[in-house]
């Protein structure tokens, strides 16, 4: 049993490292829409560190008003098991620069 737990921990650590160092922005939200995952590429692109965004409402705080409803709908669908591929929307950096993001939303 101990060996299985050790292996499970190793695999979880490997997956965490893979997500964090991926060459694409990866973020996650909980069922309330609050950020619970924010990898290095997301931080690089937005200028917002993981510490700055964790626990914050992704849509309300980081999506421009004209896209909030559509982004929220895509994320709500993902939380309900409905996959969305290649949904494009603008994300604004900490400095106010617009970055077009292609979102693939799935349930974890």
DRENLUM-371815 format. One line per 4 residues: number of its first residue (from 1); their letters; for each residue y, x, z of N, C-alpha, C, CB. Coordinates in steps of 0.001 Angstrom, whole numbers. Each point is the difference from the previous one (the first is absolute). Glycine has a CB too. Example, Ala and Ser with C-alpha at 12.3 -4.5 7.8 and 13.67 -1.06 7.14 Angstrom:
2
1) as) -5690:13190:7800:1190:-890:0:1200:900:0:-1173:-1892:1246 | 2223:1542:-1966:1190:820:60:1090:-770:730:-628:1184:-2145
END
This chain:
108
1) xxxx) -1196:833:0:1196:-833:0:1263:880:0:-1267:-1829:1227 | 1259:2866:-425:1154:896:78:271:653:-1355:-499:426:2430 | -557:-42:-3128:151:635:-1322:630:-986:-988:-2008:1482:452 | 1595:-2745:-393:564:-1022:-892:1490:-215:298:-2264:-1121:-150
5) xxxx) 2618:1107:1430:1403:-157:368:834:1182:-474:-697:-1345:1983 | 155:2541:-1864:691:1202:-459:212:-58:-1510:-1007:1323:1894 | -16:-1744:-2619:94:-108:-1462:1025:-1065:-389:-2407:727:-224 | 2408:-1850:915:951:-1071:-277:1435:480:229:-1736:-1708:652
9) xxxx) 1952:2446:408:1327:556:292:418:967:-1095:-408:-257:2466 | -508:1099:-2926:301:961:-1062:386:-719:-1287:-1590:1640:1037 | 844:-2671:-1400:294:-757:-1220:1362:-692:118:-2475:-353:-392 | 2757:-238:1549:1295:-660:207:1137:1010:-109:-1096:-1711:1486
13) xxxx) 917:2890:-909:1022:1044:-95:205:448:-1438:-585:749:2304 | -515:-617:-3052:83:382:-1411:761:-1041:-812:-2163:1233:229 | 1876:-2494:17:683:-1073:-728:1486:-39:352:-2138:-1321:-42 | 2453:1518:1317:1405:42:424:740:1134:-705:-639:-964:2238
17) xxxx) -1:2120:-2325:613:1154:-667:182:-281:-1490:-1042:1549:1695 | 53:-2186:-2316:77:-341:-1421:1179:-934:-270:-2491:281:-198 | 2646:-1308:1026:1119:-935:-157:1330:719:214:-1466:-1900:775 | 1535:2696:282:1275:634:344:463:1004:-1047:-578:-316:2382
21) xxxx) -361:980:-3038:376:1044:-960:-120:-436:-1456:-731:1650:1675 | 452:-2924:-1915:-130:-503:-1372:1285:244:-780:-1629:-1748:780 | 1490:1914:-2088:1153:254:-863:637:-1309:-483:-1055:2166:-720 | 903:-3210:1504:602:-1301:-284:439:-591:1328:-1439:-367:-2083
25) xxxx) 2511:-409:2072:408:-627:1261:-1026:-1042:419:2425:395:-551 | -2850:-321:1784:-931:-971:560:605:-507:1296:-2029:1131:-1060 | 2155:-2456:1143:478:-586:1249:-862:-1201:326:2361:799:-422 | -2387:-1144:1677:-753:-1161:451:847:-829:929:-2144:1249:-239
29) xxxx) 1781:-2524:321:669:-905:930:-1056:-739:809:1981:-263:-1562 | -1565:-212:2735:-891:-843:784:211:-1454:-412:35:1645:1939 | -676:-2565:-1249:79:-1412:-388:1387:-605:208:-2399:-192:574 | 3265:890:170:1375:-471:195:964:637:-996:-503:-342:2420
33) xxxx) 0:1219:-3273:846:650:-998:634:1292:476:437:-2225:-902 | -848:2684:2073:556:1240:543:-779:1206:-513:765:-1233:2052 | -49:2296:-2375:-615:1209:-540:-954:609:1032:2037:418:-1443 | -3287:-150:992:-964:660:878:-656:1205:-672:-412:-2195:1111
37) xxxx) 847:2488:-2325:-447:1200:-716:1125:425:-919:-2452:-681:111 | 2704:1994:-188:1106:530:-815:-326:1455:-272:1739:-1611:994 | -2202:1907:-2197:-444:1372:-244:1155:935:-363:-2189:-920:-746 | 1854:2190:577:1024:1022:-274:776:-277:-1282:-1422:1649:1192
41) xxxx) 737:-2140:-2233:677:-272:-1273:973:-1172:146:-2006:871:-1255 | 1652:-1875:2034:927:-1114:261:1238:525:712:-1924:-1639:138 | 1718:2533:812:1133:597:725:867:830:-943:-1372:50:2110 | 734:718:-2975:731:850:-946:839:-834:-963:-1815:1716:175
45) xxxx) 1240:-2763:-721:682:-832:-992:1150:-791:615:-2139:-162:-1268 | 1945:-341:2479:1013:-868:609:997:744:873:-1665:-1801:-57 | 1306:3006:476:862:717:933:-111:-525:1418:1538:442:-1871 | -2532:-1296:2105:-219:-567:1336:-1317:528:552:1311:-2090:-594
49) xxxx) -1243:2689:1759:-1204:555:610:-910:-1115:515:1280:2071:629 | -2518:-1703:-398:-969:-939:556:520:-570:1320:-1888:1257:-1111 | 2478:-400:1931:521:-437:1295:1124:-1027:-142:-624:2225:928 | 1406:-2114:-1993:1113:-924:-219:-452:-1395:-423:1379:1957:-621
53) xxxx) -2525:-2059:-43:-404:-1284:-560:-1129:-693:755:719:885:-2163 | -1508:-133:2892:-1144:-604:695:461:-1119:924:-1233:2183:-121 | 568:-3342:-9:323:-1148:839:1156:-853:-503:-843:1323:1865 | 1505:-880:-2930:1125:-766:-554:-498:-962:-1080:1577:1914:496
57) xxxx) -855:-3009:-677:-327:-1002:-1009:305:573:-1386:490:-1896:1631 | -1521:2152:-2402:159:642:-1308:931:-793:-911:-2290:961:238 | 2010:-2238:-410:762:-811:-948:1439:-204:474:-2121:-1151:-679 | 2297:761:1926:1350:-316:506:907:1221:48:-1000:-1831:1340
61) xxxx) 425:3003:-1062:837:1174:217:90:962:-1182:-594:-226:2352 | -411:228:-3239:-37:1038:-1024:-48:-513:-1442:-1124:1377:1680 | 1128:-2682:-1854:-36:-593:-1347:1330:-713:-241:-2547:-286:82 | 3099:461:-1272:1283:-637:-300:-161:-1525:-8:713:2021:-1358
65) xxxx) 354:-2738:1738:-81:-1456:165:-590:-756:-1192:1948:223:1465 | -1603:173:-2677:-476:-764:-1166:-1497:157:-254:2256:270:-980 | -2909:708:1613:-1438:199:-193:-817:-346:1239:547:1778:-1634 | 110:-2157:2721:-731:-246:1249:-1045:-1096:-131:2012:732:1229
69) xxxx) -1661:-1859:-1849:-955:-1103:-109:-1220:395:-819:1888:-1613:196 | -1665:2269:-1333:-1137:349:-868:-872:1083:630:1373:-611:-2004 | -764:1607:2642:-789:1055:655:-773:-590:1174:1689:1752:-690 | -1038:-2627:1463:-684:-630:1127:-1189:-820:-487:2161:-70:1281
73) xxxx) -2006:-636:-2391:-1100:-805:-539:-1180:892:-387:1656:-1709:-835 | -1378:2835:186:-1065:930:-393:-713:549:1235:1287:613:-2082 | -520:-230:3087:-602:547:1222:-769:-1069:771:1849:1679:126 | -1320:-2891:-57:-719:-1096:650:-1314:-286:-714:2181:-979:750
77) xxxx) -2148:998:-2080:-1234:-203:-767:-1028:1079:340:1325:-1074:-1857 | -863:2326:1929:-924:1102:327:-622:-212:1376:1358:1576:-1421 | -560:-2014:2369:-534:-254:1343:-1027:-1131:-1:2164:795:964 | -2106:-1649:-1992:-959:-1098:-136:-1107:309:-998:1825:-1571:579
81) xxxx) -1946:2850:-958:-1099:418:-859:255:-113:-1487:-1435:-668:1812 | 2659:348:-2203:331:-130:-1424:670:1299:-456:268:-2542:196 | -924:3235:-1100:472:1296:-481:1097:-190:-1049:-2268:1010:463 | 3293:-182:-404:1039:44:-1025:78:1427:-522:1309:-1903:1085
85) xxxx) -1323:2049:-2395:88:1329:-613:1275:121:-819:-2506:156:-66 | 3106:1020:126:1145:360:-844:1190:-949:125:-1624:998:-1553 | 1989:-1319:2785:1185:-800:273:1167:968:203:-1374:-1899:1055 | 2388:1785:-1902:1116:936:52:1184:-602:764:-756:998:-2185
89) xxxx) 1316:-192:3079:1184:-428:741:784:1231:432:-1176:-2098:799 | 2479:1919:-531:799:1144:447:-73:164:1518:1535:-330:-1958 | -1670:1560:2363:66:375:1411:1232:888:118:-2566:-148:384 | 3320:-26:665:1213:796:152:-209:1104:1027:1391:-1993:-619
93) xxxx) -962:3180:252:-144:1144:888:987:-105:1153:-781:1419:-1922 | 600:-570:2885:913:52:1146:1427:265:-477:-1871:828:1483 | 2007:-98:-2591:1318:326:-559:544:-1094:-926:-620:2404:166 | -149:-3501:-338:454:-1117:-817:-364:94:-1472:1820:-218:1591
97) xxxx) -2609:1207:-1971:-409:160:-1390:-1168:-942:-306:776:2415:17 | -721:-3040:-1170:-1066:-907:-423:-1166:802:-580:1696:-1824:-462 | -2895:1506:927:-1224:609:-521:-923:-1141:-403:239:2095:1467 | -636:-2137:-2740:-924:-1026:-454:-1411:360:410:1500:-544:-1929
101) xxxx) -2166:-377:2593:-1333:225:547:-978:-950:-678:964:753:2222 | -2134:-253:-2531:-1076:-814:-537:-983:-241:1130:291:924:-2361 | -422:-2176:2776:-789:-349:1174:-1363:-550:-395:2109:-465:1251 | -3125:1010:-632:-1341:-555:-59:-324:-425:1429:-739:1469:-2007
105) xxxx) 591:-2760:2226:-169:-524:1354:-1409:-538:193:2441:-560:95 | -3114:1092:916:-1353:-441:343:-131:-106:1516:-935:1081:-2092 | -60:-1814:2514:-321:-94:1426:-774:1234:385:-37:-2526:-56 | 331:3065:1214:-728:1172:482:-1302:-437:604:2127:1228:418
END
